């Protein structure tokens, strides 16, 4: 399984405005006259490990924040904050931060899912809960076939070894590995199909722009029930509600905004239904990145 995490970015880099300030009641340290505020220190706690003593952790991370401030000042003395590249990176990080804060604000307006909604979600997604399984599979990954006919022709191979031989004869690059697939992170229809697939029989699934052929080696039932299931379902519904609120905000912004593109830069087709900006911000606002998986485990 892979986890989608926001990449860390030195917050000090967003404040390289050259302003100097003296220590006051809201400062915990100064570095060459530049104050490190209690608010700035508290912001670092967003990345604190779960269950950590936050007061003790503040003292642990303060020296790291001092070092980062020193390095940021060194970069500033070299004039790096005057470069076009810095300006572009700063704008990108500021936008990501604003989107994250928007998600946090909207998250505070999302109601707690009802018991009925939670139970209905659990019943509608059996492969995430009562019938959840993990599959240890032998997997071949290869480029998406040029046509539907070419993809269907791969069905003639009844084992992964035969498929590998066929791909080799056709000079089709591929990779092969053993991976773990969790039914909880599959599309419900795909999860049902995989759950019924006989051992060792290849099943073809698209995954992140490529195709995979998967032969199940072992099934491991991992059911989730009771309060654990309800807690997980409630968090999933909450995350979805935040994403929906973000989506509505984005839809209104698109409708109200005037957007023009230079020749050659206009995107083809409509904007994707699931915006990555919304997904990233929702994961962050809901208390941690959502685990994501699929045909690649």
Buried (B, 14 or more C-beta within 10 A) or exposed (E): BEEEEBEEBBBBBBBBEEEEEEEEEEBBBBBEEBBBBEEBBEEBEEEBEEEEEEEEBBEEBBEEBBEBBBEBBEBBEEEBBEEEEBEEBBEEBEEBBEBBEBBBEBBEEBEEBEEEBBBBBBEEBBBBBBBBBBBBBBBBBBEEBEEEEEBEEBEEBEBBEEBBEBBEEEEBEBEBEEBBBBBBBBEEEBBBEBBEBEEEEBBBBEBEEBBBBBBBEEBEEEEBEEEEBBEBBBBBBBBBBBBBBBBEBBEEEEEEEEEEEEEEEEEEEEEEEEBEBBBBBBBBBBEEBBEEBBBBB
